[in-house]
């Protein structure tokens, strides 16, 4: 199970903390949440993955499909970072 909470917001940026384990049984919910986050027009969105310890490949595929030039990923653990890099999302990751 995972949880998403907004931790920061101003006129230009929103930061969302993502926590937990994103498994295949939660991919539909994950896709819906990411669609809602993606729809924040005109703002940069940062997804803070510091508390994510597993993300399944189907959830990564859903994330990759919904990524745009205003969405970035931050604070990934090594295992999650490797999965995201392997999926072609390295350009969207902040160090």
N, C-alpha and C positions, 0 to 999 in steps of 0.2 A: 504494500500500500504506500501511496505517496501523498504528500500534502504540499500545496502551493500557497504562499502568503506574500502579499505586497509589503516590502520593507522600506521602500523609499519612492517618493514621487515629487516631481516638479514639472514645470511647463515643458521641459525638453526630454526628460528621462523618467523611466519607471524601472525599479529593480524588484524582481520576484525571487524569493528564496524557495527552492525546491528541496524537499526532504524525503528520505525513505528509499524504497525499492520500487522500481517501475517494471512490472512484470507483464507478460502477455495477457493475463486476465484483466489488466487495467488499461490496455492500449486504447480502447474506445474512449474512456474517460480522459486519458492523457491527450488524445487527439482533440477532443472537445475543449479542454483547458488551453491547449496551445493555440487553437483557432481563436479563442476569445482574446488571448494575449496578443496574438498577431494583429488583431483588428484595432489596436490602439494607434489610430492614424496620427502621423506626424511626430511621434515620440520615439526616441531610442528605447529599446527594451533590453535589459540585462537579466539573464537567467543565472542565478547564483546556485551552482550545483555542489557547493561545499558539503552539504549533508546528504547527497545522493551516493549510495554505496553500490547500487546495481541498476543498470538500465538494459532491458532486453533489445534485441536487434530490431524488432517490429516497432518499438517505441522510438528508436533512433531514426528509422525510416520515416515515421510520421513527423518527427521533428525536422528532418531534412527537407521534407516536402513543404513544410510551412515556413521555413526560414526565409527571411528577406534581408535587404541591406540595412535594416534598422534593428535587427535582433542579434545579440551577442551572448556568448556563454562565458561564465567566469567561475574560477575556483573548483575545477574538477579534480577529483582524486585520480591517481594514476590509472587504475583499471577503467574507469569511466572515460578518462581522457583518451586512452588507447582506442576504445570502441568508437568514440566520436571522430578521432583522427582517421581511423580506418574507413569510416563512412563518408569521408570527404568534407567534414565540417571544420577542419583546422583553420580555415580563413575567418571563421566566425568566433573563434576562441580568443579571449583576452588573457594575457599573462599576468 
